[in-house]
Amino acid sequence: MYKADGKNDFPLLDITFEPQVASSVPGKEAEAERSEVLYPIGAFAAVNSKPGSDYATLIFTCATKGPDGSASHVKASLYVPTNQTRPDSTTTDRMTVLNDVSRAMAEQLGCADEAALPTRVPEPAKG
């Protein structure tokens, strides 16, 4: 997604989805890196801030079949350049966007019940 004024080539945000097999899903007890904020939703959810950008990841249960075979989960990824965000935006803002888009994707894929993504993102997990 880009700003309507078209003054630069930097996206406001970029969201991608890809199938994941269960063995590649980190456990909910995964240790957070110093810059990572974990959320208690889906099979795994985290926002990782790095200089110049934020990355959010949300992996949810959703059995899918594709040309490369079957997968038990879907990995949703959100990339946001820091210079495109409001200074007062939070990691929860980013996870809220990714969760809402992921809920819509799960609905389209017919796996909303098994994905069990919340209508409202809870506070980050304490760790």
C-alpha positions as CSV (number, residue, x, y, z in Angstrom):
1,M,0.0,0.0,0.0
2,Y,1.4,3.4,-1.0
3,K,0.4,7.0,-0.2
4,A,-2.0,8.5,-2.7
5,D,0.3,11.5,-3.4
6,G,2.8,9.2,-5.1
7,K,5.7,11.3,-4.0
8,N,8.0,8.4,-3.2
9,D,8.4,4.7,-3.9
10,F,8.3,3.6,-0.2
11,P,5.2,1.6,0.8
12,L,3.1,2.6,3.9
13,L,3.0,-1.1,4.6
14,D,3.5,-4.4,2.8
15,I,1.5,-7.5,3.9
16,T,2.2,-11.0,2.6
17,F,0.8,-14.5,3.2
18,E,2.4,-17.9,2.8
19,P,1.6,-21.4,3.8
20,Q,3.5,-22.9,6.7
21,V,4.0,-26.5,7.9
22,A,3.5,-27.1,11.6
23,S,7.2,-28.0,12.1
24,S,8.2,-24.4,11.1
25,V,5.9,-22.7,13.6
26,P,7.7,-21.3,16.7
27,G,6.2,-22.4,20.0
28,K,4.2,-19.9,22.1
29,E,7.0,-20.3,24.7
30,A,9.6,-19.1,22.2
31,E,12.0,-16.7,23.7
32,A,11.7,-13.1,22.4
33,E,14.7,-11.4,21.0
34,R,15.5,-8.1,22.7
35,S,13.6,-6.1,20.1
36,E,10.7,-8.5,19.7
37,V,7.2,-8.1,21.3
38,L,5.2,-11.3,21.6
39,Y,1.4,-11.4,21.4
40,P,-0.8,-14.3,22.7
41,I,-2.8,-14.8,19.5
42,G,-2.7,-17.4,16.7
43,A,0.0,-20.1,16.8
44,F,2.7,-17.4,17.0
45,A,2.6,-13.6,16.9
46,A,5.4,-11.0,17.3
47,V,6.4,-7.5,16.3
48,N,10.1,-7.0,15.7
49,S,11.5,-3.5,15.5
50,K,14.8,-2.9,13.7
51,P,16.4,0.4,12.7
52,G,14.2,2.0,10.0
53,S,11.4,-0.6,10.0
54,D,9.0,-2.8,12.0
55,Y,8.1,-6.4,11.1
56,A,5.0,-8.1,12.4
57,T,4.4,-11.9,12.1
58,L,1.2,-13.7,12.8
59,I,1.0,-17.5,12.2
60,F,-2.5,-19.0,12.4
61,T,-3.9,-22.4,12.0
62,C,-5.5,-22.9,8.5
63,A,-5.3,-26.1,6.6
64,T,-4.5,-25.3,3.0
65,K,-3.6,-27.2,-0.2
66,G,-1.6,-25.7,-3.0
67,P,0.8,-26.7,-5.8
68,D,3.5,-27.4,-3.3
69,G,1.4,-29.7,-1.1
70,S,-0.6,-29.2,2.1
71,A,0.1,-26.9,5.0
72,S,-1.4,-26.6,8.4
73,H,-0.8,-22.9,9.0
74,V,-0.6,-19.6,7.2
75,K,2.1,-17.1,8.0
76,A,1.1,-13.4,7.6
77,S,3.9,-10.8,7.5
78,L,3.7,-7.1,7.8
79,Y,6.5,-4.7,6.9
80,V,6.3,-1.0,7.9
81,P,9.1,1.5,7.2
82,T,9.5,3.6,10.3
83,N,9.5,6.9,8.3
84,Q,6.0,6.1,7.1
85,T,4.5,5.7,10.6
86,R,3.1,8.2,13.0
87,P,5.6,8.9,15.9
88,D,3.1,7.8,18.5
89,S,2.2,4.4,16.8
90,T,2.8,1.3,18.8
91,T,3.6,-2.4,18.2
92,T,0.0,-3.1,19.1
93,D,-1.1,-0.8,16.2
94,R,0.9,-3.0,13.8
95,M,-0.4,-6.2,15.2
96,T,-3.9,-4.9,15.1
97,V,-3.6,-4.2,11.3
98,L,-2.0,-7.6,10.7
99,N,-4.6,-9.4,12.8
100,D,-7.6,-7.7,11.1
101,V,-6.3,-8.5,7.6
102,S,-5.4,-12.0,8.7
103,R,-8.9,-12.5,10.0
104,A,-10.3,-11.4,6.7
105,M,-7.9,-13.8,4.9
106,A,-8.9,-16.7,7.1
107,E,-12.6,-16.0,6.4
108,Q,-11.8,-16.1,2.6
109,L,-9.9,-19.3,3.0
110,G,-12.8,-20.9,5.0
111,C,-10.7,-21.4,8.1
112,A,-11.8,-18.6,10.4
113,D,-13.0,-21.0,13.1
114,E,-9.8,-22.9,13.3
115,A,-7.7,-19.7,13.0
116,A,-9.5,-18.3,16.0
117,L,-8.1,-14.8,15.6
118,P,-9.6,-12.3,18.0
119,T,-11.6,-9.3,17.1
120,R,-9.4,-7.3,19.4
121,V,-5.7,-7.7,19.9
122,P,-4.8,-8.4,23.6
123,E,-1.9,-6.8,25.4
124,P,1.5,-8.2,24.6
125,A,2.6,-11.2,26.5
126,K,4.7,-10.5,29.6
127,G,8.1,-12.1,29.5
